[in-house]
Every structure is written in C-alpha cells, then in structure tokens.
Amino acid sequence: MLSDREAKERHAFMTSARREHELQQVLTREEELAEGHEELRFTGYVAVTAASEYELELACKEVRRQASRSKLQLVRLAGEQASSFTCVLPLCRGLR
C-alpha cells in the first residue's frame, strides 16, 4: 500500500480518502504489532431473556448500550435463536 501511494504521488495521481484511511489502518496495526499487541479475534455469545416482549426490547437496548460503551460489536442472530442458544448454556457448571 505504501509503495502504491508513493508511485501515485510520484506520477501526480491523487489518492482517495478511502485509500488514505486503509493506509492509516495498516500503519496503525503495524505499530501495534511492533509494540507487542497480538493479533486476536474472538467470538462470544450473549443471551437476553425477559418476561414480555416489551421487557425483552428494553433489555436488548440496554445490552446494546453496554456493549457499545465497551467497544464490543454485537450481531443479532435473528432466526438463529435455537442453534445459537446452545452457545450460552452453562455446560459443566458446578464440576470440580
């Protein structure tokens, strides 16, 4: 990306804001790696339950608000509740 940018500048081509943003992200990530940050992504599941549909909507809004404050990205698994629910079951709870 950097050499692409240099070539465009050398031949007086304009770079787009999108390319500049991508380049900045690459440079930031390289800096993080050089400082010892690991490349890591993980997936977690959150189940929200409530006694009524109204309470469920309120609870979902609160979960989304808290996730946003924690810089977490939530994806609602609409239509996949049955298969997704198995990911939040307390398996092996209480084993010693």
VENPEPE-V593331 format. One record per pair of residues at least 24 apart in sequence whose ideal C-beta (glycine too) atoms are under 10 Angstrom apart, sorted by the first residue. I is the first residue (numbers start at 1). J is the second residue. D is the distance in whole Angstrom. If there is no record, write none. Layout:
i = {I,I}
j = {J,J}
d = {D,D}
This chain:
i = {1,1,1,2,2,2,43,43,44,44,44,44,45,45,45,45,45,45,45,45,46,46,46,46,46,46,46,47,47,47,47,47,47,48,48,49,49}
j = {25,26,27,26,27,30,75,87,72,74,87,88,74,77,84,85,86,87,88,89,72,74,76,77,84,87,88,81,84,85,87,88,89,76,88,85,88}
d = {10,6,9,8,8,10,10,9,8,10,9,9,10,8,6,9,9,4,5,10,9,7,10,10,10,10,7,9,8,7,8,4,9,10,10,10,10}
